C-alpha cells in the first residue's frame, strides 16, 4: 500500500466538523502522539519494560495500534492542507538526506 492509497482509504473514515478543518486533526494528532508516549510509560510502570529491552508481541502490537492513529491524523492534516501524503513523505526524506549530506543530521539540525 502506498501512502496515497492509505490516505484515500483513511479519508473515507473521516468524520469531523467541516468548520474545524485543519484545527481538529492537528489537535487530535498531538493527542494521539501523546498516547504513544503514554502507552510506553504504562509499559514501564505496569509491565516492567525498560529502555533497550525487547518488547513482547502484545506490547509491540499495542504501540502499532497507537501509531496507526497517529498516521491517520497525519493523513488528515495533509489532506486539509491539500498535500498528498506521498509528497509529504518524499519531502521529509529529501530534507533528511540533505541534512545528512551537509553533516547536520544530528543535534539541532536546521530549518526547525
C-alpha positions, 0 to 999 in steps of 0.5 A: 500500500502506498501512502496515497492509497492509505490516505484515500482509504483513511479519508473515507473514515473521516468524520469531523466538523467541516468548520474545524478543518485543519484545527481538529486533526492537528489537535487530535494528532498531538493527542494521539502522539501523546498516547504513544508516549503514554502507552510506553510509560504504562509499559514501564510502570505496569509491565516492567519494560525498560529502555533497550529491552525487547518488547513482547508481541502484545506490547509491540502490537499495542504501540502499532495500534497507537501509531496507526492513529497517529498516521491517520491524523497525519493523513488528515492534516495533509489532506486539509492542507491539500498535500498528498501524503506521498509528497509529504513523505518524499519531502521529509526524506529529501530534507533528511538526506540533505541534512545528512549530506551537509553533516547536520543530521544530528543535534539541532539540525536546521530549518526547525 
